[in-house]
């Protein structure tokens, strides 16, 4: 069974950076399309970024130019580099196996103003 474990969240000031990691066990991070989503309190979970099996990337409009998705097959890890963070980026961030629909448990990101 594939397991996804996110890490790297924390508290950062506006304009700061964080790099989130999603460790994939029981599967191959490069063999499936993987995505990052986020959920703000009392809001629906929304799409942030996607790395397709074919190697293409896609981003939500409100993170384009600030966030970068990447993957490392050697460590079987999916990453989300987040720069120029804003208070509205505060959320719990989840990685998702887009093929199986499986989610990780999330990592909290808080951006202080």
Helices and strands as residue ranges (DSSP letters): E 3-7, E 10-13, E 18-25, E 34-39, E 45-51, E 57-59, E 67-72, E 77-82, G 87-89, E 91-97, E 107-112
